[in-house]
Amino acid sequence: MGEHGEEEERLGFTYDVFISFRGEDTRNNFIGHLRRELGRKGIKSFNDDRNMRIGESLPPALSKAIEESKIFIVVFSENYASSTQCLDELVTIMKCSEKQLVYPVFYHVDPSDIRHERNSFGKHMKAHENETGKESQKMQDWRSALSKAVDFPGRHITIGMKGILLKKLWGRSMNI
């Protein structure tokens, strides 16, 4: 193991990248491309394809993988906020964001829709409010995490921009 790898191991990084995404929106397209490119570059990413049921808390192994990742790529998509798992992952990611890099990707969504809870994000957050209560700690945590995440520099992509985004990721923030 080289000097760089030994330093990361001492810092507790098991993974180079943790990708938070809504599977139904991105797993078979953008995320598939992203994972292939990460693998080609020798970048170790955590892969968790389990779909949790509504109400399940984030498994300890998933929280640990987040804490042990050097970089977070958060892929916001139309149904990201429909998933309590995605929102719980985001809360954990934001708790780690002072020491690790967060890179948001806005996949066919506008960052302002997240910030102002409009369109699909507004609909999904309203549904969660109805389940958990508007003033619940869970809702406060999710809203805070969403608000923080959209303030990080990232990329807003639309159809046809996947290749451009992947090249920019490698050139800028993926110098692992």
PLY file of the C-alpha trace (Angstrom):
ply
format ascii 1.0
element vertex 176
property float x
property float y
property float z
element edge 175
property int vertex1
property int vertex2
end_header
0.00 0.00 0.00
1.34 3.42 -0.91
1.82 6.33 1.44
-1.45 7.96 0.28
-3.49 4.81 0.97
-1.94 4.39 4.42
-2.88 7.97 5.33
-6.49 7.44 4.23
-6.68 4.21 6.21
-5.48 6.07 9.33
-8.18 8.68 8.71
-10.78 5.91 8.61
-11.71 6.05 4.93
-12.71 2.64 3.63
-14.34 4.04 0.47
-13.35 6.82 -1.87
-16.97 7.62 -2.76
-20.45 7.10 -1.35
-23.26 7.74 -3.83
-26.67 8.69 -2.46
-29.38 8.29 -5.09
-32.99 7.27 -5.68
-32.75 3.94 -7.47
-36.02 4.14 -9.39
-34.88 7.39 -11.05
-31.21 6.77 -11.76
-29.97 3.23 -11.02
-30.20 1.89 -14.57
-28.94 4.98 -16.34
-26.84 7.71 -14.74
-25.75 5.71 -11.67
-24.81 2.74 -13.84
-22.55 4.96 -15.95
-21.11 6.65 -12.89
-20.26 3.36 -11.16
-18.61 1.99 -14.31
-16.47 5.11 -14.66
-15.51 5.05 -11.00
-14.45 1.43 -11.35
-12.41 2.17 -14.49
-10.59 4.92 -12.63
-9.84 2.59 -9.71
-12.05 4.61 -7.40
-13.61 2.49 -4.67
-17.28 3.30 -4.15
-19.75 1.86 -1.69
-22.63 0.12 -3.45
-25.87 -0.59 -1.64
-28.77 -1.58 -3.84
-31.18 -2.58 -1.10
-34.54 -0.90 -1.07
-35.68 -0.22 2.47
-39.31 -0.11 3.43
-40.92 3.11 4.60
-40.32 3.62 8.29
-37.15 1.54 8.47
-34.22 3.35 9.99
-30.85 3.56 8.29
-28.98 0.30 8.91
-25.82 0.72 11.02
-23.70 -0.73 8.19
-24.95 1.99 5.85
-24.24 4.76 8.37
-20.76 3.30 8.85
-20.14 3.25 5.07
-21.12 6.92 4.91
-18.79 7.84 7.76
-15.95 5.87 6.12
-16.27 7.52 2.69
-14.00 10.32 1.54
-16.39 11.95 -0.95
-20.17 12.01 -1.19
-21.98 12.32 -4.49
-25.62 13.13 -3.81
-27.72 12.64 -6.94
-30.92 14.61 -6.48
-33.60 13.39 -8.85
-37.35 13.76 -9.16
-38.19 11.13 -6.54
-35.16 11.49 -4.25
-37.25 13.05 -1.47
-39.86 10.29 -1.70
-37.36 7.94 -0.07
-36.92 8.15 3.69
-33.69 6.17 3.21
-32.30 8.84 0.87
-33.27 11.57 3.30
-31.76 9.69 6.25
-28.56 9.11 4.25
-28.43 12.82 3.49
-28.75 13.71 7.19
-25.80 11.43 7.97
-23.81 12.82 5.03
-24.37 16.39 6.21
-23.13 15.44 9.68
-19.87 14.32 8.01
-19.65 17.27 5.60
-17.15 19.29 7.63
-14.44 16.69 7.06
-15.50 15.13 3.76
-16.38 16.56 0.36
-20.03 16.74 -0.70
-20.77 17.00 -4.41
-24.46 17.43 -5.31
-25.72 16.47 -8.74
-29.12 17.78 -9.80
-30.41 15.16 -12.21
-33.36 16.64 -14.11
-34.34 18.74 -11.09
-33.75 22.38 -10.32
-31.87 23.16 -7.09
-34.43 25.86 -6.29
-37.19 23.21 -6.30
-35.34 21.46 -3.49
-34.60 24.67 -1.59
-38.21 25.91 -1.82
-39.92 22.50 -1.74
-41.62 22.94 -5.09
-42.78 20.41 -7.67
-41.90 16.80 -6.81
-39.81 17.79 -3.78
-42.71 19.75 -2.33
-45.13 16.91 -2.97
-42.88 14.32 -1.32
-42.03 16.48 1.68
-45.74 17.22 2.22
-46.44 13.46 2.21
-43.71 12.94 4.83
-45.17 15.78 6.91
-48.52 14.01 6.91
-46.84 10.83 8.20
-44.41 12.26 10.74
-45.88 15.65 11.64
-44.78 19.01 10.30
-42.76 19.93 13.38
-41.24 16.50 14.02
-37.50 16.24 14.60
-37.25 13.97 11.56
-38.79 16.65 9.28
-36.51 19.31 10.75
-33.45 17.11 10.18
-34.45 16.31 6.59
-35.16 19.95 5.73
-31.91 21.11 7.27
-29.91 18.48 5.37
-31.61 19.34 2.05
-30.99 23.04 2.61
-27.29 22.51 3.38
-26.75 20.09 0.51
-28.09 22.39 -2.20
-25.68 25.11 -1.07
-22.62 23.02 -1.97
-21.17 23.65 -5.43
-22.41 20.96 -7.79
-23.78 20.26 -11.24
-27.23 20.65 -12.72
-27.59 18.16 -15.56
-30.25 17.44 -18.11
-30.61 14.87 -20.88
-27.39 14.45 -22.84
-25.09 15.94 -20.23
-24.05 12.71 -18.45
-20.71 12.44 -20.25
-19.87 16.07 -19.59
-20.62 15.68 -15.90
-18.52 12.53 -15.58
-15.53 14.26 -17.19
-15.90 17.25 -14.86
-16.12 14.97 -11.83
-12.81 13.32 -12.77
-11.13 16.60 -13.57
-12.12 18.49 -10.46
-13.33 16.71 -7.39
-12.40 13.12 -8.09
-8.66 13.59 -7.69
-8.57 10.90 -5.05
0 1
1 2
2 3
3 4
4 5
5 6
6 7
7 8
8 9
9 10
10 11
11 12
12 13
13 14
14 15
15 16
16 17
17 18
18 19
19 20
20 21
21 22
22 23
23 24
24 25
25 26
26 27
27 28
28 29
29 30
30 31
31 32
32 33
33 34
34 35
35 36
36 37
37 38
38 39
39 40
40 41
41 42
42 43
43 44
44 45
45 46
46 47
47 48
48 49
49 50
50 51
51 52
52 53
53 54
54 55
55 56
56 57
57 58
58 59
59 60
60 61
61 62
62 63
63 64
64 65
65 66
66 67
67 68
68 69
69 70
70 71
71 72
72 73
73 74
74 75
75 76
76 77
77 78
78 79
79 80
80 81
81 82
82 83
83 84
84 85
85 86
86 87
87 88
88 89
89 90
90 91
91 92
92 93
93 94
94 95
95 96
96 97
97 98
98 99
99 100
100 101
101 102
102 103
103 104
104 105
105 106
106 107
107 108
108 109
109 110
110 111
111 112
112 113
113 114
114 115
115 116
116 117
117 118
118 119
119 120
120 121
121 122
122 123
123 124
124 125
125 126
126 127
127 128
128 129
129 130
130 131
131 132
132 133
133 134
134 135
135 136
136 137
137 138
138 139
139 140
140 141
141 142
142 143
143 144
144 145
145 146
146 147
147 148
148 149
149 150
150 151
151 152
152 153
153 154
154 155
155 156
156 157
157 158
158 159
159 160
160 161
161 162
162 163
163 164
164 165
165 166
166 167
167 168
168 169
169 170
170 171
171 172
172 173
173 174
174 175
